[in-house]
Amino acid sequence: MAATYMHIGIPVTNKKPGMTYNEDMKLWMSNPDDYDYKIEYLKFEEGTPFPEIMHKNPYVAYKVDDAEPYLKAADQVIFGPVALNETTRIAFIIQDDAIIELYEEK
């Protein structure tokens, strides 16, 4: 298993400059590369598939070679896994009271 830090996701209630809208996920999001500390700001809209716990709590994102071992070891899977395209999928888990995004790219 190998996990590499990507960014921290922080939910906000007001849009920040430069955010883009994801129609499928019903959320506004910033680009983590726009911030020195690799922050992805998220503003969830009504009807988003993301669970309520993510609307009020930050998460840490990791790129992983294989999400399966992390999913099996998780205290709880709260979202996904969901395919973003043919080679990439994401999932959100709770591990040791922390929300973690698993970003798997094959």
C-alpha positions in Angstrom: 0.0 0.0 0.0 1.2 3.4 -0.9 -0.5 6.8 -0.1 0.7 10.2 -1.2 -0.7 13.4 0.2 -2.6 15.5 -2.3 -4.6 18.2 -0.5 -6.9 19.1 2.3 -10.6 19.7 1.6 -12.4 22.4 3.6 -16.1 23.0 3.3 -17.3 26.6 3.1 -20.7 28.3 3.1 -19.7 31.1 0.6 -18.1 30.7 -2.8 -14.5 31.7 -3.1 -13.0 33.4 -6.2 -12.1 31.0 -8.9 -14.3 28.1 -7.8 -15.8 26.0 -10.6 -19.1 24.1 -10.5 -19.4 20.4 -10.9 -22.9 19.7 -12.1 -22.9 15.9 -11.5 -21.7 16.3 -7.9 -23.6 19.5 -7.2 -20.8 21.4 -5.6 -18.5 24.3 -6.1 -14.8 23.6 -5.7 -11.5 25.4 -5.9 -8.3 24.2 -7.4 -5.9 23.0 -4.6 -2.9 24.2 -6.8 -4.2 27.8 -6.4 -3.2 27.7 -2.7 0.2 27.3 -1.2 -1.1 24.9 1.4 -2.9 22.7 -1.2 -6.5 23.6 0.0 -9.6 22.5 -1.9 -12.5 24.6 -0.8 -15.9 23.0 -1.3 -19.4 24.6 -1.3 -22.0 21.9 -1.4 -25.4 22.6 -3.1 -28.7 21.0 -2.4 -28.9 17.5 -3.9 -25.2 16.8 -3.7 -24.5 13.0 -3.3 -21.9 13.7 -0.6 -23.0 12.9 2.9 -23.8 15.6 5.4 -20.7 14.9 7.5 -18.6 16.2 4.7 -20.5 19.5 4.5 -19.2 20.5 7.9 -15.9 18.7 8.4 -12.5 18.9 6.5 -10.9 15.9 4.9 -7.4 14.9 3.8 -6.9 13.5 0.2 -4.4 10.9 -0.7 -3.5 9.4 -4.0 -3.3 5.6 -3.6 -2.2 2.8 -5.9 -5.0 0.6 -4.9 -8.0 1.8 -2.8 -9.3 -1.7 -1.9 -7.0 -2.3 1.1 -7.9 1.1 2.5 -11.6 0.5 1.9 -11.5 -2.8 3.7 -9.6 -1.4 6.7 -11.8 1.7 7.0 -13.9 2.3 10.1 -16.7 3.4 7.6 -17.0 4.1 3.9 -19.1 7.3 3.6 -19.0 7.8 -0.2 -18.1 5.7 -3.2 -16.1 4.4 -4.7 -17.1 6.4 -7.8 -15.4 6.3 -11.2 -14.5 9.7 -12.4 -13.3 8.3 -15.7 -11.9 5.0 -17.1 -8.8 5.1 -15.0 -9.7 7.2 -11.9 -12.0 6.6 -9.0 -12.5 8.3 -5.6 -13.9 7.2 -2.3 -14.3 8.9 1.1 -13.8 6.9 4.3 -13.6 7.5 8.0 -10.5 6.2 9.7 -9.6 7.0 13.3 -12.3 9.8 13.4 -10.8 11.5 10.3 -12.4 11.8 6.9 -10.0 10.7 4.2 -10.4 10.9 0.4 -8.9 8.0 -1.5 -7.9 9.0 -5.1 -7.1 5.9 -7.1 -5.5 6.3 -10.5 -4.7 3.2 -12.6 
